[in-house]
Amino acid sequence: MIIQSVRGMSDILPEQAGAWRYLEQTAQRIFSSYGLTQIRTPVVEDTELFARSIGDVTDIVEKEMYTFEDRSGDSLTLRPELTAGVVRAAIEHGLLHNQTQRLWYQGQAFRHERPQKGRYRQFHQIGVECFGIADALMDAELIEMTDQMWKELGIRDAVTLQLNSIGSPEARANYRTALVDFLVARKDQLDQDSLIRLKRSPLRILDSKNESTQALLCDAPSLMDYLTEADREHFAQLTRALTDADVAFVINPLLVRGLDYYGRTVFEWTTEALGSQGTICGGGRYDGLVDHLGGKSTPGVGFALGVERVVLLMKALEVIPDIYQTQADVYLMSQQIACEERIRKLARRLRQDFPALRVMTHIGGGSLKSQLKKADKSGALIGLIIGQSELASGQIVYKPLRGGEQETLSEMGLLNRMSKLRDM
Ligand code: HAM
């Protein structure tokens, strides 16, 4: 019996690794250009952390967590998201004492959902959390940063920014009463799911997928009308800043998100190109969370993108640069055992002189034809061949593998040529 991977938990095979690296490197470069620093937190946390932060009556906590008792009898959970752990770490290590923090992270998260394209039980997030800044300009800068990321990855045209403000706790409490009154009067028209939510978390009915419930909601009171003056000003400042930065957005009054810690700004980046799992990134402000988890009251705002979904989108749009989909730039071949030593010496020289150049040597002999096949498969642009006559003359055959004339070059000539390859 061959043992297989756990349902909903995928291996990331070498052929996919390049796309992942492209996304990770682009994100990290952009994060660094905004002055963010990295934080790494454990995959496993106390169950209580998630129940308290994400919320007891959310789908994640009620239905989707991988929770287990460890050998000491403690209830632990594989993190379903990374924000809670980052907040815990920031409080625990005093990162929030009279200072602001702008942090980024990446790593696995686990949710026991029904697997389908774009939805997995182990998935990966890349995210950002900023602490100590209540100003809407912080929200705007984070959103601008995601916008820049999509642009650099070449997927901006396929995604839409949905934006909303769910206001302060006080505004939400007032709205909740009005919404419940409205819905109770129309109870017979609600779907089963919404009836359950009506009792436990009525605001989640706003993002019901049920069409008749959606139709009903057209006449429902709007959360926007319940925002406090300060909430409104915060949201106005955010939309002004996004407009100034040329970041297009759609205000979606029904956007509430599935985690309880948010207040004021919430946003999602969505695409039509991935079917039903079209949200590639989500986030918002959570000014009450640090306090709620036992720290000194500190504002926070952040987001996380789903790596698998962004990679699926990049693949669908064919935007992944060749260099992330190939193994080598040059592939060295030899026609005789006697040439092997020179091949190795040349490879060493190329790697030393051009650290960014990807240099593969053929190992294991075989006909030139079969070596060329391997060179082609590696994605290399250039084949370098040393045969009997080159061994004698000290030259190298330079063979462009993607079109172009073959030449014979001296080692000096080759080094000159290499410095021009991909501007390295
Ligand atoms: P979230 O919306 O639950 O937010 O997840 C963020 C992103 O993770 C989603 O937009 C989606 O792309 C991806 N994702 C979620 N579940 C799955 C899944 N089962 N399979 C594949 N991808 C998935 C959060 O997790 C918040 N912590 C974001 C945040 C950070 N808010 C403030 N700071």
Residues whose N, C-alpha, C, O or C-beta is under 5 A from the ligand:
A	BS01	HAM	E81 L82 T83 R111 E113 G118 R119 Y120 F123 G127 V128 T279 I280 C281 G282 G283 G284 G302 F303 A304 L305 G306 R309
